[in-house]
Amino acid sequence: MSLNTRILLVGLGVLLSAAPAAAHHSFAAEYDGNKPVALTGTLTKMLWSNPHAWVYIDVKGADGKVVTWAFETGGANALYRRGWKKPDLPVGVVVTIEGFLAKDGSPTVNATNIKLPDGRQLFAGSSGTGSPGKPASQP
């Protein structure tokens, strides 16, 4: 193998390994630790993915409009280790999710806890770096 080919392969390897690191973010990059929220709504979708899983619920506002909110959680592997199971979150179930609002004003939240209809709470924390403690519940 020629020297130029080796240099090309090493350079390509460095570029490919840097992409996942650049894609990950800290809590403070996207969420506001001064804006805790607790929302109750109907679960519409659960994406079991890594590095973060996502929970989507429809929340009816005071004006009667329904808004779909996205909640970022830990990755699927971390959720399983915390006791989450797919049957716990069927589409149509009403849940209350606590977390912190996105800085960009979108209906996106960094979730900390999810309360299930049977009263169980699942820890959902996703971004350990820079994230504050459990938020106070909001009306």
TIMI-2910 file (N, C-alpha, C, CB; in pm, 1 decimal, decimal comma, always signed):
<rs>
+----------+----------+----------+----------+----------+----------+----------+----------+----------+----------+----------+----------+------+
!      n_x !      n_y !      n_z !     ca_x !     ca_y !     ca_z !      c_x !      c_y !      c_z !     cb_x !     cb_y !     cb_z ! resn !
+----------+----------+----------+----------+----------+----------+----------+----------+----------+----------+----------+----------+------+
!    +85,2 !   -116,1 !     +0,0 !     +0,0 !     +0,0 !     +0,0 !    +90,9 !   +123,9 !     +0,0 !    -97,6 !     -1,0 !   +123,0 !  Met !
!    +57,9 !   +216,4 !    -85,0 !   +142,1 !   +334,9 !    -98,3 !   +119,5 !   +431,2 !    +18,0 !   +114,3 !   +405,4 !   -231,4 !  Ser !
!   +212,8 !   +520,7 !    +38,2 !   +205,7 !   +619,5 !   +145,2 !    +83,2 !   +710,2 !   +126,7 !   +335,1 !   +703,8 !   +149,3 !  Leu !
!    +54,1 !   +750,1 !     +4,1 !    -61,7 !   +836,2 !    -23,0 !   -192,6 !   +765,3 !    +13,1 !    -63,6 !   +878,4 !   -171,4 !  Asn !
!   -201,9 !   +637,1 !    -14,6 !   -322,5 !   +560,9 !    +17,6 !   -339,7 !   +551,7 !   +168,8 !   -316,2 !   +419,6 !    -44,7 !  Thr !
!   -230,9 !   +527,8 !   +240,8 !   -237,1 !   +521,1 !   +387,9 !   -280,7 !   +654,7 !   +447,5 !   -100,3 !   +480,3 !   +445,8 !  Arg !
!   -225,7 !   +762,1 !   +397,1 !   -262,2 !   +895,1 !   +446,8 !   -410,0 !   +921,8 !   +420,2 !   -174,6 !  +1004,7 !   +380,5 !  Ile !
!   -457,4 !   +885,6 !   +302,1 !   -597,9 !   +903,0 !   +267,0 !   -687,6 !   +822,2 !   +360,8 !   -622,2 !   +861,5 !   +121,0 !  Leu !
!   -652,9 !   +698,0 !   +388,5 !   -733,4 !   +612,8 !   +476,2 !   -734,9 !   +665,5 !   +619,6 !   -680,1 !   +469,3 !   +473,9 !  Leu !
!   -621,1 !   +710,3 !   +669,2 !   -615,6 !   +766,1 !   +804,6 !   -700,0 !   +893,2 !   +811,6 !   -468,9 !   +795,9 !   +846,2 !  Val !
!   -687,2 !   +980,3 !   +713,0 !   -765,9 !  +1103,7 !   +710,0 !   -914,4 !  +1074,9 !   +705,2 !   -726,3 !  +1188,9 !   +590,8 !  Gly !
!   -954,6 !   +978,7 !   +624,2 !  -1095,0 !   +940,3 !   +614,5 !  -1144,9 !   +885,1 !   +748,3 !  -1114,7 !   +836,0 !   +502,5 !  Leu !
!  -1062,8 !   +804,0 !   +812,1 !  -1099,6 !   +749,2 !   +942,9 !  -1120,7 !   +857,6 !  +1047,0 !   -993,3 !   +653,2 !   +990,8 !  Gly !
!  -1033,2 !   +957,5 !  +1047,3 !  -1047,0 !  +1069,2 !  +1141,6 !  -1176,0 !  +1146,0 !  +1114,7 !   -925,3 !  +1164,2 !  +1131,9 !  Val !
!  -1205,6 !  +1174,0 !   +990,5 !  -1328,0 !  +1246,5 !   +956,3 !  -1452,8 !  +1169,4 !   +996,4 !  -1331,7 !  +1275,9 !   +807,5 !  Leu !
!  -1455,3 !  +1040,2 !   +971,2 !  -1572,9 !   +960,1 !  +1003,5 !  -1592,7 !   +945,9 !  +1153,5 !  -1561,5 !   +823,2 !   +940,2 !  Leu !
!  -1486,1 !   +939,1 !  +1229,0 !  -1500,7 !   +924,7 !  +1373,7 !  -1540,6 !  +1056,4 !  +1438,9 !  -1370,9 !   +873,3 !  +1435,2 !  Ser !
!  -1513,4 !  +1168,9 !  +1376,3 !  -1548,0 !  +1299,5 !  +1433,4 !  -1695,7 !  +1333,3 !  +1414,9 !  -1462,5 !  +1408,4 !  +1370,4 !  Ala !
!  -1762,1 !  +1278,3 !  +1316,2 !  -1901,7 !  +1312,2 !  +1288,4 !  -1994,7 !  +1281,9 !  +1405,5 !  -1948,8 !  +1237,6 !  +1166,3 !  Ala !
!  -1990,1 !  +1161,2 !  +1467,2 !  -2080,5 !  +1136,3 !  +1579,5 !  -2053,8 !  +1229,2 !  +1697,2 !  -2068,5 !   +992,5 !  +1624,7 !  Pro !
!  -1930,4 !  +1261,9 !  +1724,7 !  -1898,5 !  +1351,0 !  +1836,4 !  -1953,9 !  +1490,5 !  +1811,3 !  -1746,6 !  +1357,7 !  +1858,6 !  Ala !
!  -1947,3 !  +1537,8 !  +1690,6 !  -1998,0 !  +1671,4 !  +1658,2 !  -2149,7 !  +1675,7 !  +1664,1 !  -1950,2 !  +1714,7 !  +1519,7 !  Ala !
!  -2216,3 !  +1563,5 !  +1641,1 !  -2362,1 !  +1560,3 !  +1638,0 !  -2422,0 !  +1564,8 !  +1778,1 !  -2409,9 !  +1435,8 !  +1565,4 !  Ala !
!  -2347,4 !  +1522,4 !  +1879,9 !  -2400,6 !  +1522,2 !  +2015,4 !  -2393,9 !  +1662,5 !  +2073,9 !  -2323,6 !  +1422,9 !  +2104,1 !  His !
!  -2484,8 !  +1695,0 !  +2162,4 !  -2492,8 !  +1829,9 !  +2216,2 !  -2509,4 !  +1825,6 !  +2366,6 !  -2608,0 !  +1906,9 !  +2152,2 !  His !
!  -2480,3 !  +1936,3 !  +2431,4 !  -2505,1 !  +1948,0 !  +2574,4 !  -2646,2 !  +2001,8 !  +2595,0 !  -2399,5 !  +2040,1 !  +2642,6 !  Ser !
!  -2693,4 !  +1988,9 !  +2717,1 !  -2824,8 !  +2040,2 !  +2752,2 !  -2833,8 !  +2189,7 !  +2721,8 !  -2854,9 !  +2013,7 !  +2900,4 !  Phe !
!  -2733,2 !  +2264,8 !  +2767,1 !  -2735,3 !  +2411,2 !  +2754,7 !  -2735,6 !  +2460,3 !  +2610,3 !  -2616,7 !  +2469,6 !  +2826,1 !  Ala !
!  -2695,2 !  +2376,2 !  +2516,8 !  -2692,8 !  +2417,4 !  +2376,8 !  -2833,7 !  +2433,2 !  +2319,1 !  -2614,3 !  +2316,5 !  +2294,4 !  Ala !
!  -2928,5 !  +2354,7 !  +2369,8 !  -3062,1 !  +2355,5 !  +2310,6 !  -3176,3 !  +2386,3 !  +2405,6 !  -3087,2 !  +2226,0 !  +2248,9 !  Glu !
!  -3155,4 !  +2365,8 !  +2535,9 !  -3266,4 !  +2377,5 !  +2631,0 !  -3237,6 !  +2484,1 !  +2736,1 !  -3293,0 !  +2242,6 !  +2699,1 !  Tyr !
!  -3344,9 !  +2538,8 !  +2793,6 !  -3333,8 !  +2645,8 !  +2891,8 !  -3363,0 !  +2591,6 !  +3031,4 !  -3429,8 !  +2761,7 !  +2857,3 !  Asp !
!  -3259,9 !  +2582,2 !  +3114,5 !  -3275,0 !  +2531,9 !  +3249,7 !  -3359,8 !  +2620,4 !  +3339,0 !  -3141,9 !  +2514,5 !  +3310,9 !  Gly !
!  -3393,7 !  +2740,3 !  +3294,2 !  -3479,0 !  +2831,2 !  +3370,2 !  -3624,9 !  +2823,4 !  +3328,3 !  -3429,8 !  +2972,6 !  +3354,8 !  Asn !
!  -3656,7 !  +2730,0 !  +3238,7 !  -3794,8 !  +2718,1 !  +3190,4 !  -3846,2 !  +2575,0 !  +3207,1 !  -3804,0 !  +2760,8 !  +3042,3 !  Lys !
!  -3873,7 !  +2535,7 !  +3333,3 !  -3930,8 !  +2402,4 !  +3355,0 !  -4075,8 !  +2398,8 !  +3308,9 !  -3921,1 !  +2362,3 !  +3503,7 !  Pro !
!  -4119,8 !  +2281,3 !  +3270,4 !  -4257,0 !  +2265,6 !  +3223,9 !  -4304,1 !  +2124,7 !  +3257,4 !  -4268,3 !  +2293,3 !  +3070,9 !  Val !
!  -4433,2 !  +2109,6 !  +3279,4 !  -4497,1 !  +1979,1 !  +3294,2 !  -4619,7 !  +1981,3 !  +3204,4 !  -4535,2 !  +1948,0 !  +3445,2 !  Ala !
!  -4626,9 !  +1888,8 !  +3110,7 !  -4737,0 !  +1884,4 !  +3014,7 !  -4806,2 !  +1748,7 !  +3020,6 !  -4686,1 !  +1912,8 !  +2871,8 !  Leu !
!  -4937,5 !  +1749,4 !  +3009,3 !  -5016,5 !  +1627,7 !  +3006,3 !  -5082,1 !  +1617,8 !  +2869,6 !  -5122,8 !  +1625,8 !  +3120,4 !  Thr !
!  -5072,3 !  +1500,7 !  +2809,2 !  -5131,9 !  +1481,2 !  +2678,1 !  -5137,5 !  +1335,1 !  +2638,8 !  -5055,5 !  +1558,5 !  +2574,7 !  Gly !
!  -5185,7 !  +1313,6 !  +2519,0 !  -5202,9 !  +1179,0 !  +2465,7 !  -5081,8 !  +1138,7 !  +2383,2 !  -5330,2 !  +1170,3 !  +2381,2 !  Thr !
!  -5024,2 !  +1025,5 !  +2416,7 !  -4906,8 !   +975,5 !  +2346,2 !  -4942,5 !   +940,1 !  +2201,6 !  -4848,5 !   +852,8 !  +2418,8 !  Leu !
!  -4867,3 !   +996,7 !  +2107,5 !  -4892,5 !   +968,9 !  +1965,8 !  -4782,1 !   +885,2 !  +1902,3 !  -4907,7 !  +1098,7 !  +1889,5 !  Thr !
!  -4660,5 !   +891,5 !  +1961,5 !  -4549,6 !   +816,2 !  +1901,5 !  -4435,4 !   +807,0 !  +2001,9 !  -4501,1 !   +883,2 !  +1769,0 !  Lys !
!  -4363,9 !   +693,9 !  +1997,6 !  -4242,5 !   +675,4 !  +2076,7 !  -4136,4 !   +621,1 !  +1982,9 !  -4266,1 !   +579,0 !  +2199,4 !  Met !
!  -4026,7 !   +696,7 !  +1967,0 !  -3916,7 !   +651,6 !  +1881,9 !  -3803,7 !   +600,8 !  +1971,0 !  -3866,7 !   +766,5 !  +1788,3 !  Leu !
!  -3781,5 !   +470,8 !  +1969,4 !  -3675,0 !   +408,0 !  +2048,7 !  -3547,4 !   +416,3 !  +1967,2 !  -3709,5 !   +258,3 !  +2086,2 !  Trp !
!  -3469,4 !   +520,4 !  +1988,2 !  -3349,5 !   +540,8 !  +1907,6 !  -3232,0 !   +584,2 !  +1995,1 !  -3375,7 !   +645,3 !  +1798,1 !  Ser !
!  -3114,9 !   +584,3 !  +1936,7 !  -2992,9 !   +630,7 !  +2002,5 !  -2930,5 !   +738,4 !  +1916,3 !  -2892,7 !   +513,6 !  +2026,7 !  Asn !
!  -2869,2 !   +840,9 !  +1967,3 !  -2830,6 !   +855,6 !  +2106,7 !  -2942,8 !   +907,2 !  +2195,6 !  -2713,8 !   +947,2 !  +2116,7 !  Pro !
!  -3054,4 !   +949,7 !  +2139,7 !  -3168,5 !   +993,8 !  +2219,3 !  -3294,9 !   +932,9 !  +2161,9 !  -3178,4 !  +1148,6 !  +2222,7 !  His !
!  -3383,1 !   +889,7 !  +2251,6 !  -3515,8 !   +846,0 !  +2210,5 !  -3608,4 !   +967,7 !  +2218,5 !  -3568,2 !   +727,1 !  +2300,5 !  Ala !
!  -3723,2 !   +959,1 !  +2153,4 !  -3817,8 !  +1071,0 !  +2149,1 !  -3958,5 !  +1022,8 !  +2179,8 !  -3814,3 !  +1140,1 !  +2011,8 !  Trp !
!  -4029,8 !  +1100,2 !  +2261,8 !  -4170,2 !  +1075,2 !  +2293,3 !  -4249,7 !  +1192,8 !  +2238,3 !  -4193,5 !  +1057,0 !  +2448,7 !  Val !
!  -4361,0 !  +1164,9 !  +2171,7 !  -4446,1 !  +1269,7 !  +2114,6 !  -4584,9 !  +1259,8 !  +2176,9 !  -4454,1 !  +1257,4 !  +1958,7 !  Tyr !
!  -4635,3 !  +1373,4 !  +2226,1 !  -4770,8 !  +1376,0 !  +2280,1 !  -4846,8 !  +1495,2 !  +2222,3 !  -4768,4 !  +1382,7 !  +2435,0 !  Ile !
!  -4978,0 !  +1476,6 !  +2210,2 !  -5066,8 !  +1585,1 !  +2169,2 !  -5122,8 !  +1650,2 !  +2294,8 !  -5181,9 !  +1533,1 !  +2076,3 !  Asp !
!  -5104,3 !  +1781,8 !  +2304,7 !  -5149,5 !  +1858,4 !  +2420,7 !  -5251,0 !  +1961,5 !  +2374,4 !  -5029,8 !  +1927,0 !  +2493,6 !  Val !
!  -5368,1 !  +1962,4 !  +2438,4 !  -5472,0 !  +2060,0 !  +2404,5 !  -5449,3 !  +2185,7 !  +2486,5 !  -5614,9 !  +2002,4 !  +2430,0 !  Lys !
!  -5435,1 !  +2298,9 !  +2418,6 !  -5413,0 !  +2426,9 !  +2484,9 !  -5542,0 !  +2487,5 !  +2536,4 !  -5345,6 !  +2523,2 !  +2390,7 !  Gly !
!  -5529,6 !  +2596,8 !  +2610,3 !  -5646,0 !  +2667,0 !  +2665,4 !  -5738,8 !  +2715,8 !  +2554,8 !  -5601,1 !  +2785,3 !  +2751,6 !  Ala !
!  -5681,5 !  +2742,0 !  +2435,6 !  -5761,3 !  +2788,6 !  +2321,5 !  -5827,1 !  +2674,3 !  +2244,8 !  -5674,2 !  +2868,8 !  +2227,2 !  Asp !
!  -5805,1 !  +2550,2 !  +2289,9 !  -5864,5 !  +2433,8 !  +2224,9 !  -5779,9 !  +2373,8 !  +2114,3 !  -5996,2 !  +2470,3 !  +2169,6 !  Gly !
!  -5672,9 !  +2443,7 !  +2075,8 !  -5585,6 !  +2391,6 !  +1971,1 !  -5496,7 !  +2281,6 !  +2027,2 !  -5499,9 !  +2504,3 !  +1910,2 !  Lys !
!  -5474,6 !  +2179,3 !  +1944,1 !  -5387,9 !  +2068,9 !  +1983,8 !  -5250,5 !  +2091,0 !  +1922,4 !  -5447,3 !  +1931,5 !  +1940,0 !  Val !
!  -5148,3 !  +2081,2 !  +2006,1 !  -5009,1 !  +2095,9 !  +1962,5 !  -4936,1 !  +1965,0 !  +1992,5 !  -4938,9 !  +2217,9 !  +2033,9 !  Val !
!  -4861,7 !  +1916,2 !  +1894,6 !  -4778,9 !  +1797,4 !  +1915,9 !  -4645,5 !  +1841,3 !  +1972,1 !  -4759,5 !  +1716,8 !  +1784,0 !  Thr !
!  -4612,5 !  +1790,8 !  +2090,3 !  -4487,5 !  +1822,3 !  +2158,2 !  -4391,1 !  +1705,3 !  +2145,4 !  -4512,5 !  +1856,1 !  +2306,7 !  Trp !
!  -4263,6 !  +1736,8 !  +2124,7 !  -4157,5 !  +1636,3 !  +2114,8 !  -4073,3 !  +1642,6 !  +2241,7 !  -4068,8 !  +1659,1 !  +1987,2 !  Ala !
!  -4048,5 !  +1527,7 !  +2303,0 !  -3970,9 !  +1519,4 !  +2426,0 !  -3847,7 !  +1432,5 !  +2403,2 !  -4056,8 !  +1463,0 !  +2541,5 !  Phe !
!  -3731,8 !  +1492,3 !  +2420,6 !  -3606,0 !  +1419,3 !  +2407,1 !  -3578,0 !  +1347,1 !  +2538,2 !  -3488,3 !  +1515,2 !  +2369,6 !  Glu !
!  -3540,2 !  +1220,9 !  +2529,0 !  -3506,8 !  +1140,7 !  +2647,2 !  -3366,9 !  +1083,3 !  +2629,3 !  -3611,3 !  +1026,4 !  +2669,9 !  Thr !
!  -3326,6 !  +1001,6 !  +2723,1 !  -3202,2 !   +927,5 !  +2706,4 !  -3217,7 !   +830,6 !  +2589,9 !  -3164,1 !   +851,8 !  +2836,7 !  Gly !
!  -3110,0 !   +767,7 !  +2551,1 !  -3113,8 !   +670,0 !  +2442,6 !  -3192,0 !   +545,0 !  +2481,2 !  -2972,7 !   +631,8 !  +2401,9 !  Gly !
!  -3230,7 !   +468,1 !  +2381,1 !  -3310,0 !   +347,4 !  +2404,1 !  -3242,2 !   +252,9 !  +2503,0 !  -3334,8 !   +275,1 !  +2272,4 !  Ala !
!  -3112,6 !   +232,9 !  +2489,5 !  -3041,3 !   +142,9 !  +2580,0 !  -3047,7 !   +193,3 !  +2723,3 !  -2895,6 !   +127,3 !  +2536,3 !  Asn !
!  -3029,3 !   +323,3 !  +2742,7 !  -3035,4 !   +380,8 !  +2877,2 !  -3176,3 !   +367,3 !  +2935,4 !  -2992,8 !   +529,2 !  +2874,3 !  Ala !
!  -3278,7 !   +386,7 !  +2852,7 !  -3416,9 !   +375,4 !  +2900,6 !  -3447,1 !   +232,6 !  +2945,1 !  -3515,9 !   +418,8 !  +2790,6 !  Leu !
!  -3403,3 !   +134,1 !  +2868,7 !  -3423,1 !     -5,7 !  +2906,9 !  -3356,8 !    -34,6 !  +3041,6 !  -3366,8 !    -99,8 !  +2798,3 !  Tyr !
!  -3234,9 !    +18,5 !  +3060,6 !  -3163,5 !     -2,8 !  +3187,5 !  -3235,3 !    +64,2 !  +3304,0 !  -3020,2 !    +50,4 !  +3177,6 !  Arg !
!  -3310,5 !   +170,1 !  +3276,1 !  -3385,7 !   +240,5 !  +3381,2 !  -3522,0 !   +177,3 !  +3406,9 !  -3403,9 !   +386,9 !  +3343,3 !  Arg !
!  -3553,3 !    +70,5 !  +3336,0 !  -3678,8 !     +0,3 !  +3359,6 !  -3789,4 !    +27,6 !  +3259,7 !  -3727,5 !    +34,0 !  +3492,3 !  Gly !
!  -3761,7 !   +106,6 !  +3157,8 !  -3862,6 !   +132,5 !  +3056,5 !  -3886,6 !     +5,7 !  +2974,8 !  -3819,9 !   +249,7 !  +2965,1 !  Trp !
!  -4012,4 !    -13,9 !  +2935,8 !  -4047,6 !   -124,8 !  +2847,2 !  -4144,5 !    -70,2 !  +2742,1 !  -4111,5 !   -245,7 !  +2927,5 !  Lys !
!  -4135,1 !   -120,4 !  +2621,6 !  -4222,1 !    -70,9 !  +2514,2 !  -4370,4 !    -77,4 !  +2550,0 !  -4197,6 !   -150,4 !  +2387,8 !  Lys !
!  -4418,5 !   -183,5 !  +2616,6 !  -4562,0 !   -187,8 !  +2651,0 !  -4606,2 !    -78,1 !  +2748,9 !  -4595,2 !   -322,6 !  +2710,3 !  Pro !
!  -4510,3 !    -13,2 !  +2818,9 !  -4546,4 !    +94,8 !  +2911,8 !  -4599,8 !   +217,9 !  +2840,7 !  -4426,7 !   +133,4 !  +2995,2 !  Asp !
!  -4567,1 !   +233,5 !  +2712,3 !  -4601,0 !   +356,3 !  +2639,9 !  -4678,2 !   +327,8 !  +2511,0 !  -4474,2 !   +434,3 !  +2607,6 !  Leu !
!  -4799,5 !   +272,5 !  +2523,1 !  -4878,0 !   +248,9 !  +2401,8 !  -4937,6 !   +379,0 !  +2348,5 !  -4989,6 !   +147,4 !  +2429,4 !  Pro !
!  -4951,2 !   +387,6 !  +2219,3 !  -5015,4 !   +503,8 !  +2157,5 !  -5155,9 !   +517,0 !  +2215,4 !  -5020,0 !   +490,4 !  +2001,0 !  Val !
!  -5194,1 !   +640,6 !  +2251,4 !  -5327,4 !   +666,7 !  +2304,2 !  -5331,8 !   +683,8 !  +2455,2 !  -5418,5 !   +556,3 !  +2265,3 !  Gly !
!  -5227,1 !   +642,9 !  +2525,8 !  -5224,4 !   +657,2 !  +2671,0 !  -5197,9 !   +803,0 !  +2706,5 !  -5116,8 !   +564,6 !  +2734,3 !  Val !
!  -5257,7 !   +850,1 !  +2817,2 !  -5237,3 !   +987,3 !  +2863,3 !  -5123,6 !   +986,4 !  +2965,4 !  -5369,0 !  +1047,4 !  +2925,3 !  Val !
!  -5023,6 !  +1071,1 !  +2940,1 !  -4906,5 !  +1079,8 !  +3027,3 !  -4880,8 !  +1225,7 !  +3065,0 !  -4781,7 !  +1018,7 !  +2958,2 !  Val !
!  -4806,5 !  +1243,2 !  +3173,2 !  -4758,6 !  +1376,3 !  +3212,4 !  -4607,2 !  +1370,7 !  +3206,5 !  -4809,8 !  +1418,6 !  +3356,8 !  Thr !
!  -4548,8 !  +1465,8 !  +3135,1 !  -4404,0 !  +1467,5 !  +3116,7 !  -4348,8 !  +1599,8 !  +3168,8 !  -4366,1 !  +1446,7 !  +2967,0 !  Ile !
!  -4245,4 !  +1589,0 !  +3252,5 !  -4176,6 !  +1706,4 !  +3304,0 !  -4044,5 !  +1722,6 !  +3231,0 !  -4154,1 !  +1695,3 !  +3456,7 !  Glu !
!  -4001,9 !  +1846,5 !  +3216,1 !  -3874,1 !  +1871,1 !  +3152,2 !  -3848,1 !  +2019,6 !  +3138,8 !  -3869,0 !  +1804,5 !  +3016,2 !  Gly !
!  -3763,6 !  +2053,7 !  +3042,0 !  -3723,7 !  +2192,4 !  +3019,9 !  -3743,4 !  +2229,1 !  +2873,9 !  -3577,2 !  +2214,9 !  +3061,8 !  Phe !
!  -3800,2 !  +2347,9 !  +2850,8 !  -3832,6 !  +2394,9 !  +2716,4 !  -3708,2 !  +2420,7 !  +2631,1 !  -3915,2 !  +2521,2 !  +2725,2 !  Leu !
!  -3727,0 !  +2404,7 !  +2501,0 !  -3621,8 !  +2436,9 !  +2404,7 !  -3602,0 !  +2587,4 !  +2399,1 !  -3656,2 !  +2381,6 !  +2264,4 !  Ala !
!  -3478,0 !  +2629,0 !  +2376,3 !  -3446,7 !  +2771,5 !  +2366,7 !  -3507,5 !  +2836,4 !  +2243,3 !  -3297,1 !  +2791,5 !  +2365,5 !  Lys !
!  -3528,7 !  +2758,0 !  +2136,3 !  -3575,5 !  +2816,0 !  +2010,6 !  -3726,1 !  +2840,8 !  +2005,6 !  -3537,2 !  +2726,6 !  +1897,7 !  Asp !
!  -3798,5 !  +2811,3 !  +2113,5 !  -3942,3 !  +2836,8 !  +2118,4 !  -4027,7 !  +2730,1 !  +2053,0 !  -3971,1 !  +2966,2 !  +2054,4 !  Gly !
!  -3966,4 !  +2626,4 !  +1999,6 !  -4043,0 !  +2518,2 !  +1937,4 !  -4107,5 !  +2432,3 !  +2046,3 !  -3951,8 !  +2431,2 !  +1845,5 !  Ser !
!  -4208,6 !  +2352,3 !  +2011,8 !  -4271,8 !  +2264,5 !  +2110,8 !  -4184,3 !  +2140,5 !  +2135,4 !  -4413,9 !  +2222,1 !  +2063,4 !  Pro !
!  -4066,2 !  +2166,2 !  +2188,3 !  -3968,0 !  +2061,1 !  +2214,5 !  -3920,6 !  +2075,0 !  +2358,7 !  -3847,4 !  +2069,1 !  +2114,3 !  Thr !
!  -3906,4 !  +1961,8 !  +2426,2 !  -3870,5 !  +1960,5 !  +2567,8 !  -3764,3 !  +1854,9 !  +2591,7 !  -3994,6 !  +1934,3 !  +2656,6 !  Val !
!  -3669,3 !  +1885,3 !  +2679,6 !  -3574,9 !  +1785,9 !  +2727,9 !  -3643,1 !  +1721,3 !  +2848,1 !  -3433,1 !  +1849,7 !  +2765,3 !  Asn !
!  -3689,5 !  +1598,0 !  +2833,7 !  -3769,4 !  +1532,1 !  +2937,3 !  -3683,4 !  +1488,0 !  +3055,6 !  -3842,5 !  +1411,6 !  +2878,6 !  Ala !
!  -3741,4 !  +1498,8 !  +3175,7 !  -3675,6 !  +1446,6 !  +3294,7 !  -3752,7 !  +1328,9 !  +3352,6 !  -3660,6 !  +1556,3 !  +3399,6 !  Thr !
!  -3886,1 !  +1338,3 !  +3356,6 !  -3969,7 !  +1231,9 !  +3412,1 !  -4097,5 !  +1217,6 !  +3331,7 !  -4002,6 !  +1259,7 !  +3559,4 !  Asn !
!  -4146,0 !  +1094,0 !  +3325,8 !  -4274,2 !  +1067,4 !  +3261,9 !  -4360,6 !   +993,1 !  +3362,3 !  -4257,2 !   +985,2 !  +3129,2 !  Ile !
!  -4479,3 !  +1048,4 !  +3388,3 !  -4572,7 !   +984,3 !  +3480,3 !  -4675,4 !   +907,1 !  +3398,6 !  -4642,1 !  +1089,2 !  +3573,1 !  Lys !
!  -4687,1 !   +778,5 !  +3427,3 !  -4780,1 !   +690,9 !  +3356,5 !  -4917,1 !   +692,7 !  +3424,9 !  -4724,9 !   +546,7 !  +3350,2 !  Leu !
!  -5021,8 !   +648,5 !  +3355,4 !  -5156,8 !   +650,2 !  +3412,9 !  -5168,1 !   +571,0 !  +3543,1 !  -5255,3 !   +595,4 !  +3312,7 !  Pro !
!  -5085,4 !   +467,4 !  +3560,4 !  -5093,3 !   +386,9 !  +3683,2 !  -5015,5 !   +449,6 !  +3799,5 !  -5040,6 !   +246,3 !  +3656,6 !  Asp !
!  -4959,7 !   +570,1 !  +3777,3 !  -4888,6 !   +640,1 !  +3883,2 !  -4737,4 !   +620,2 !  +3882,9 !  -4942,1 !   +597,1 !  +4013,5 !  Gly !
!  -4689,2 !   +522,7 !  +3808,2 !  -4544,4 !   +502,0 !  +3801,4 !  -4477,8 !   +618,9 !  +3731,7 !  -4511,3 !   +370,8 !  +3728,5 !  Arg !
!  -4354,9 !   +648,8 !  +3775,6 !  -4276,2 !   +752,3 !  +3709,6 !  -4151,7 !   +687,7 !  +3651,7 !  -4239,0 !   +867,3 !  +3808,1 !  Gln !
!  -4121,3 !   +725,2 !  +3528,2 !  -4001,6 !   +676,7 !  +3461,4 !  -3904,9 !   +792,9 !  +3445,8 !  -4035,7 !   +613,1 !  +3323,4 !  Leu !
!  -3779,8 !   +772,1 !  +3487,1 !  -3678,4 !   +875,3 !  +3470,8 !  -3638,1 !   +878,5 !  +3324,7 !  -3555,0 !   +849,6 !  +3562,9 !  Phe !
!  -3641,9 !   +996,3 !  +3263,5 !  -3617,3 !  +1009,3 !  +3120,1 !  -3493,0 !  +1088,9 !  +3088,0 !  -3734,7 !  +1072,9 !  +3053,9 !  Ala !
!  -3426,3 !  +1144,1 !  +3188,5 !  -3316,6 !  +1237,2 !  +3168,1 !  -3223,7 !  +1199,6 !  +3054,4 !  -3238,3 !  +1248,9 !  +3292,3 !  Gly !
!  -3197,4 !  +1295,9 !  +2968,6 !  -3114,4 !  +1267,5 !  +2852,6 !  -2981,0 !  +1338,7 !  +2855,2 !  -3187,0 !  +1304,1 !  +2728,9 !  Ser !
!  -2979,4 !  +1465,9 !  +2881,9 !  -2855,3 !  +1542,0 !  +2872,7 !  -2801,3 !  +1570,8 !  +3011,0 !  -2876,9 !  +1672,6 !  +2795,8 !  Ser !
!  -2707,9 !  +1491,4 !  +3056,5 !  -2652,7 !  +1510,9 !  +3188,7 !  -2569,1 !  +1637,0 !  +3199,0 !  -2570,6 !  +1392,6 !  +3227,3 !  Gly !
!  -2500,6 !  +1674,8 !  +3094,0 !  -2410,5 !  +1788,8 !  +3098,9 !  -2487,4 !  +1919,7 !  +3099,3 !  -2314,3 !  +1785,2 !  +2981,7 !  Thr !
!  -2485,9 !  +1986,7 !  +3213,8 !  -2548,6 !  +2118,2 !  +3222,3 !  -2696,0 !  +2118,7 !  +3252,6 !  -2527,7 !  +2188,8 !  +3098,1 !  Gly !
!  -2758,8 !  +2002,1 !  +3267,3 !  -2902,8 !  +2001,5 !  +3292,7 !  -2928,7 !  +2019,3 !  +3443,0 !  -2967,4 !  +1869,4 !  +3240,9 !  Ser !
!  -3030,2 !  +2098,2 !  +3477,1 !  -3062,4 !  +2121,0 !  +3617,6 !  -3136,3 !  +2002,2 !  +3677,0 !  -3146,0 !  +2247,6 !  +3633,2 !  Pro !
!  -3169,1 !  +2010,6 !  +3805,7 !  -3244,2 !  +1905,5 !  +3871,7 !  -3386,7 !  +1897,8 !  +3822,1 !  -3243,3 !  +1926,6 !  +4020,0 !  Gly !
!  -3466,4 !  +1814,8 !  +3887,7 !  -3605,3 !  +1794,1 !  +3848,9 !  -3683,7 !  +1925,0 !  +3853,9 !  -3670,7 !  +1689,9 !  +3939,6 !  Lys !
!  -3758,5 !  +1956,6 !  +3746,5 !  -3833,8 !  +2082,3 !  +3745,1 !  -3957,2 !  +2076,5 !  +3834,2 !  -3875,0 !  +2116,8 !  +3603,0 !  Pro !
!  -4000,6 !  +2192,3 !  +3876,8 !  -4127,1 !  +2201,4 !  +3950,7 !  -4241,7 !  +2182,9 !  +3853,6 !  -4139,8 !  +2337,3 !  +4025,5 !  Ala !
!  -4348,0 !  +2119,0 !  +3898,4 !  -4464,4 !  +2098,2 !  +3810,8 !  -4531,7 !  +2230,1 !  +3781,9 !  -4565,0 !  +2000,1 !  +3874,3 !  Ser !
!  -4583,2 !  +2240,3 !  +3662,1 !  -4655,2 !  +2358,9 !  +3617,8 !  -4802,0 !  +2325,2 !  +3605,1 !  -4599,4 !  +2411,9 !  +3483,9 !  Gln !
!  -4891,3 !  +2420,9 !  +3628,7 !  -5035,5 !  +2392,8 !  +3613,3 !  -5071,7 !  +2366,1 !  +3468,9 !  -5119,1 !  +2509,2 !  +3666,0 !  Pro !
+----------+----------+----------+----------+----------+----------+----------+----------+----------+----------+----------+----------+------+
</rs>
